[in-house]
Amino acid sequence: MGVETIKDEAKKSIAELLNKSLQIEYDFLFGYPRVIDKLVNIDKIHDEQLIENIELVVKESLLHFDEIDRLIRKCGCETIWHINVVGWSVDVEEMLLQLRDKENWVISWYRQAKRVAEQNKVKASGLLSRLTGSANILPEDFIDVNELISMLDRHIADEEKHIRLCDDSVNRLSLLKNK
């Protein structure tokens, strides 16, 4: 049984879609410690579940970032993203709502990347086919299409969970503010 990869021209399309996800989802990623600090020390909201929800989204997002970064480089492209600064006056509820909307965009780009991969499958051939069959020795830029699709499916599921966590966090925050 041969290993399937994706056509070279599809790699660039996938990298572009993944870079879009990085640019929109990760712009405030390193600002979340400040958001949590504001909640606890300025807004005086000490809700463990709320803090845990935010920390889980950030932790999983950092893991996603690492995987997406490696995949973009495997596609032969450069990772493009930027960091925005989170001010002390940030409205945490509004930020969570924006994050939820960003998660929806990211899901759509992951789904598009998955479609590109599915539509551009090719069997590994020649020396590459023999290498994958005998010793599992693969070039650094080799992308196993089934592993890629599996990773994207996992990220989509995580992003859907992040949307639920954002909604839960907004609801908790609203309740806590009204106490």
C-alpha positions in Angstrom: 0.0 0.0 0.0 1.5 3.3 -1.0 1.6 6.6 0.9 -0.4 9.5 -0.5 0.9 13.0 -0.5 -0.4 16.2 -2.1 0.6 17.9 -5.3 3.3 20.6 -5.0 1.0 23.4 -6.3 -1.6 22.5 -3.6 1.0 23.0 -0.8 1.2 26.7 -1.5 -2.7 27.0 -1.4 -2.8 25.2 1.9 0.1 27.3 3.3 -1.8 30.5 2.3 -5.0 29.3 4.1 -3.1 28.3 7.2 -1.3 31.6 7.3 -4.7 33.4 7.2 -5.6 31.4 10.3 -2.4 32.4 12.0 -2.9 36.1 11.2 -6.4 36.3 12.5 -6.4 33.9 15.4 -3.0 34.5 17.0 -2.8 38.3 16.9 -3.7 38.6 20.6 -2.4 35.2 21.7 0.4 36.6 23.9 -1.9 39.1 25.4 -4.0 36.7 27.3 -1.9 36.7 30.5 -2.7 40.4 30.7 -6.4 39.7 30.1 -6.4 37.2 33.0 -4.4 39.6 35.2 -7.0 42.4 34.4 -9.9 40.0 35.3 -8.4 39.0 38.6 -6.6 42.2 39.8 -8.5 45.1 38.2 -12.0 43.7 37.7 -11.7 41.6 40.8 -13.3 38.5 39.2 -11.9 35.4 40.7 -13.8 32.7 38.9 -11.7 29.5 38.5 -13.8 28.1 35.6 -13.6 31.4 33.6 -9.8 31.6 34.0 -9.5 27.8 33.2 -11.5 28.3 30.0 -9.3 31.1 28.8 -6.1 29.3 29.7 -7.3 26.1 27.9 -8.0 28.1 24.7 -4.6 29.7 24.9 -2.7 26.5 25.7 -4.4 24.6 22.8 -3.9 27.5 20.5 -0.2 27.5 21.2 0.0 23.8 20.3 -1.9 24.5 17.1 0.4 27.4 16.3 3.4 25.1 16.5 1.8 22.4 14.3 0.6 24.9 11.7 4.0 26.7 11.7 5.8 23.4 11.0 3.2 22.4 8.3 3.6 25.8 6.5 7.3 25.3 6.4 6.9 21.8 5.1 4.9 23.3 2.3 7.9 25.3 1.4 6.4 28.6 2.6 7.1 31.1 5.3 4.9 31.6 8.4 3.3 35.0 8.4 1.7 36.4 11.6 1.9 39.4 13.8 1.4 40.3 17.5 -1.0 43.0 18.7 -0.6 44.5 22.1 -3.5 44.1 24.6 -4.1 47.2 26.7 -5.1 47.3 30.3 -8.4 48.8 29.4 -9.4 45.8 27.2 -13.1 44.8 27.5 -12.6 41.1 28.2 -16.2 40.2 27.2 -15.8 42.0 23.8 -12.4 40.3 23.3 -13.9 36.9 23.9 -16.7 37.6 21.4 -14.1 38.7 18.9 -12.1 35.5 19.6 -15.2 33.4 19.0 -15.8 35.1 15.6 -12.1 34.5 14.7 -12.5 30.8 15.6 -15.3 30.6 13.1 -13.1 32.1 10.4 -10.3 29.7 11.3 -12.6 26.7 11.0 -13.6 27.8 7.5 -10.0 28.1 6.4 -9.1 24.7 7.9 -12.0 23.2 6.0 -10.8 24.8 2.8 -7.3 23.5 3.4 -8.8 20.1 4.0 -10.7 20.3 0.7 -7.6 21.3 -1.2 -5.7 18.4 0.3 -8.5 15.9 -0.6 -8.7 17.2 -4.1 -4.9 17.1 -4.7 -3.9 13.6 -3.4 -1.2 11.8 -5.3 0.4 8.4 -4.6 4.1 8.6 -3.7 6.0 7.1 -6.5 9.5 5.9 -7.4 12.2 6.2 -4.8 9.8 8.0 -2.4 7.4 5.1 -2.6 10.1 2.6 -1.8 11.4 4.7 1.1 8.0 5.0 2.7 7.3 1.3 2.3 10.6 0.0 3.7 12.2 2.2 6.3 9.8 5.1 6.8 12.5 7.5 5.8 10.9 10.5 4.4 12.2 13.9 3.1 11.6 16.8 5.5 9.1 18.4 3.1 7.0 15.2 2.6 3.4 15.7 3.6 1.3 12.6 4.3 -2.1 13.7 3.1 -3.9 11.4 5.6 -1.9 12.8 8.5 -2.6 16.4 7.3 -6.4 15.7 7.0 -6.4 14.1 10.5 -4.6 17.1 12.0 -7.0 19.5 10.3 -10.0 17.5 11.6 -8.5 17.6 15.1 -7.9 21.4 14.9 -11.5 21.9 13.6 -12.9 20.0 16.6 -10.7 22.0 18.9 -11.7 25.3 17.4 -15.4 24.3 17.8 -14.6 23.6 21.5 -12.9 27.0 21.7 -16.1 28.6 20.4 -18.1 26.8 23.1 -15.6 27.9 25.8 -15.7 31.5 24.6 -19.5 31.5 24.7 -19.4 29.9 28.2 -16.8 32.5 29.3 -18.9 35.4 28.1 -22.0 34.0 29.9 -20.0 33.5 33.1 -18.5 36.9 32.9 -21.9 38.5 32.3 -23.3 36.7 35.4 -20.3 37.7 37.5 -20.5 41.3 36.5 -24.2 41.4 37.4 -23.6 40.1 41.0 
